[in-house]
Amino acid sequence: MPELRCGVVTCKHNKQNYCNLDEIEVVGSSAQISEQTSCGSFEERKGEQYTNSVKEASERSDVRCQAVECEYNESRKCYAGRINVMGSDANRVEETECATFKKGK
């Protein structure tokens, strides 16, 4: 599993710049650049809300990826060693991005 850093502080799954989901999905099947990808698992935080306040954030998560042109995508799974999801002030999925995306295929 890749290390998943999350800079989307408005997401309810973000805990100390890591994601507290075991699996996320990067969307953007026709993406050619990182700005054309998004974190499909994004959910806007309302106040101090978390999906599960008992669960600790993990540095590692499985990442399903629809960005088929990315060099780290293999059979719709991400195999980058480290993934950065960005969009610090995001309110919607489309305002996030996989900053690790690299066109390669």
C-alpha angles and dihedrals in degrees: 000000000000124000105258117206115185124201093177097108091174092064117101090220093059114104118171091337094307129097119249093206120099090217135021134182126227111207130199108098094184096040117145096172133027093256088066092061128079139186102253089194093063116127120177115245117234108205110313094337120147129179091238116004092192095058116086121226115258126218088217132054136163109255120206109199132199093182094104094177092061115109090224094055114103117170090340094305125109117239100179112128092228129021126196120199112194138189107108097186097035120150096171137036090252091062092063128076143186099243090190093066111125121179108234114141 
